[in-house]
């Protein structure tokens, strides 16, 4: 005999983000087993990510990267490139091709860029380093400035008034630094270098990336992290630079995964995305495992990917760190507003992303790709819709042996005027789902947005609370609920999910 109606309510569905690491039956209700093309919005709700919109400026195709900097006069320069050409936007009406006058025969676009003292410098292994100066308006080899040879490094950092470079084809353990405020001079003045071979605790290693935080130089090797500093606490004088710490057994696996958030440094290691900031400030504290809830999945994916093409960006405006794996057209989105109780970050996945690199500016987030330069904008992908997906953990209503008959589902949504979506239900860990199409009625603008605050409302008024009935015979000991919506221009966030069942006999 079926018992009385039981309910399970999830406020802010997916608030804890994706979790593929723990047993799905023991997960807290706030986790998601699938969260595609979603973000955690500023109110803590799971919502649709923005899309991307290509700029109308002619910046070529097959772009591999972009860089932004301000000159001494405050003029903004925005550059992007592919394996053959460079394009510069200097505050005018459009991007313009810039002539490269150096000696490189360029066949790869995997440059890493840095700005120092009114010039932009680009480094890539086995290529002569190049630079763009607003004074000449050209891109040239750094060596042509006249200070002698410059190591053909693969990674570059601008910090403490200098350029710091490392990782050449024949030297993986030396860090070079330029003269003060002169990124073209690695031969005289206060320029210098240091070989790390003597400080590595477990044999040889190779430098992958560089970082800076709180007056310290962070050298990310493949299997170690080496930290140098001096007594100033804010800047770093190479003459007084001393070894602070060697963190053995953990390193960086991808050059362009390193991002400084202002308070922390994030990087991709062999066992997931990690945070270095806490260990720099408090040696007694463990290094945070940012990707703890998806660690195994992320590690497996990265192991099958070319590490040199993995890219990342930190967007302060959106409060997220994006890790891009171009070969899989996938982005892992880590929400950085506040960590979960265990120190990890809430994460979602964006799929079908045809980008090659990313760049954050104070007001925009940009993507480079096959079709040019795009910005993070609107709720379509270059005019096409995309699918937002959310799937709950498995529910047994604290009685794994009793049959459950789904009677009703209701979901409260914010936004999404006229939006169609599908609720799905699966039983007993099966990948076969029953689907229930539902539509949101058209809504009008919220009155408070105009009357009280004198600006457009962010969301439409009204929410959906609709009842979908399971077909006769739908039953199982455990159940899972899915939500799929085709996003085609309208913002959508989930407020609440309610599940109503009746339980039958116990087996």
Secondary structure, DSSP 8 states (H G I E B T S, - for coil): ----EEEEEEESTTTTEE--SS-TTSS-TTEESEEESEEE-TTS-EEE---EEE-SS---SS--EEEEEE-TT--EEEEEE-SS-EEEE-SSSS-EEE-B-SS--------EEEEETTEEEEE-TTS--EEEETTTTEEEEGGGGTT------SEEEEETTEEEEEEETTEEEEEEE-BTTBTT-SSSTT-EEEE-TTT-TTS---EEEEEEETTEEEEEESSEEEEEE-SSSSS--GGG-EEEEEEET---S-GGG-EE-SS-EEEEETTEEEE-HHHHH-TTS--EETTGGGHHHHHHHHHTS-GGG-EEEEETTTTEEEEEEGGGTEEEEEE-SS--TTS--EEEEEES--EEEEEE-SS-EEEEETTEEEEE-SSSBTTB-EEEEEE---B-TT-TTEEEEEEEEEEEEEE-TT-EEEEEEEETT-S-EEEEEEE-----B-THHHHTTSS--SSBS------B---TT-EESSEEEEEEEEESS--EEEEEEEEEEEEEEE-
